[in-house]
Amino acid sequence: MWIFTNKGFVSAVQHEDDSRLMVVRAQAERHLVALFPDEHIIELAPADYPYRVQITRQEFAEWATAQAEAIDYPDFKSSLTDPKYKAVCSEIWFVAHDLQGPEAQRYPGPDDWKEDHLTSDD
């Protein structure tokens, strides 16, 4: 399961050896730090998701519920403060928009958005 919050992006999967555990993985360590500040982060580089935490299914369910209950914004992309993460989420939005098919309203592409909103430091 992919989860995008305004604090970061994680991928959650069942632990391969223990079905009672979940492995929550991230490509950016800062996302796990923000989302799981009290958990020990395991680094497994090189990997597609080099940063991971292991928690019980119950802890994961409680965490996911808390994330849903904490939503206090009317627009997800506008709630993002990290410019690089916002650019990634915007690009994903544009790609997913194609699921609507050719009759969908056309919006500027992610490259148009990036040019207007990213600085050379990003």
C-alpha positions in Angstrom: 0.0 0.0 0.0 1.3 3.4 -0.9 0.4 6.2 1.4 1.0 9.9 0.7 0.6 12.2 3.6 1.6 15.9 3.8 4.6 14.8 5.9 5.9 12.2 3.4 5.4 9.1 1.3 5.7 5.5 2.5 5.0 2.0 1.2 3.5 -0.5 3.7 3.8 -4.2 3.2 3.5 -7.3 5.3 6.7 -8.6 6.9 8.0 -11.5 4.8 8.6 -13.8 7.8 6.0 -12.6 10.3 2.5 -11.9 9.2 1.8 -10.1 12.5 4.2 -7.3 11.5 4.2 -4.6 8.9 7.2 -3.0 7.3 6.7 0.6 6.5 9.3 1.7 3.9 10.5 5.0 2.5 12.8 6.3 -0.1 13.5 9.4 2.0 14.6 8.9 5.6 13.1 12.3 6.5 9.6 11.0 5.7 9.9 8.1 8.2 11.4 10.5 10.8 8.4 12.8 10.3 5.8 10.0 10.3 7.3 7.6 12.8 9.4 9.7 15.1 9.5 7.2 17.9 10.4 4.1 15.8 13.9 2.7 15.1 14.7 3.3 11.4 16.5 0.4 9.7 18.7 1.4 6.7 19.1 -1.2 3.9 21.1 0.4 1.1 21.0 -0.2 -1.7 17.3 -0.9 -2.0 14.2 0.5 -3.7 13.1 1.6 -0.2 16.3 1.9 1.8 14.6 3.2 5.1 12.2 1.0 7.0 10.4 0.6 10.3 8.7 -2.5 11.6 5.5 -2.3 13.6 2.6 -4.6 14.5 -0.5 -4.6 12.3 -2.4 -3.0 15.2 0.1 -0.2 15.5 -0.1 0.3 11.7 -3.9 0.4 11.8 -3.8 2.9 14.7 -1.2 5.1 12.8 -3.3 5.0 9.6 -6.4 6.0 11.5 -4.6 8.9 13.2 -3.3 10.1 9.8 -6.9 10.1 8.4 -8.2 11.9 11.5 -5.5 14.6 11.3 -6.5 15.8 7.9 -7.3 19.5 8.2 -6.9 20.7 4.7 -9.3 21.0 1.7 -6.5 20.4 -0.9 -3.7 17.9 -0.4 -1.1 19.4 -2.8 -1.6 22.9 -1.2 -0.8 21.4 2.2 2.7 20.3 1.1 5.5 22.5 2.3 8.6 20.6 0.9 9.0 21.9 -2.7 10.7 18.7 -3.9 8.0 16.4 -2.4 5.3 18.7 -3.8 6.8 18.4 -7.3 6.8 14.6 -6.9 3.2 14.5 -5.7 2.2 16.8 -8.5 3.8 14.6 -11.1 2.0 11.5 -9.7 -1.2 13.5 -9.9 -0.7 14.3 -13.5 0.1 10.7 -14.4 -2.9 9.4 -12.5 -5.1 12.0 -14.2 -4.5 10.0 -17.4 -6.6 7.2 -15.9 -9.7 9.3 -16.7 -9.1 8.7 -20.4 -8.7 11.0 -23.4 -11.9 12.9 -22.7 -10.7 14.3 -19.4 -10.0 18.0 -19.1 -6.3 18.6 -20.0 -4.2 20.4 -17.4 -0.6 21.7 -17.8 1.9 18.9 -17.5 4.3 18.3 -14.5 7.2 19.8 -16.4 5.2 23.1 -16.7 4.5 23.0 -13.0 8.1 22.3 -12.0 9.4 25.2 -14.0 7.1 27.6 -12.2 7.6 26.3 -8.7 11.1 24.9 -8.2 14.2 26.8 -7.5 17.7 25.8 -8.6 18.3 24.6 -5.1 15.7 21.8 -5.3 
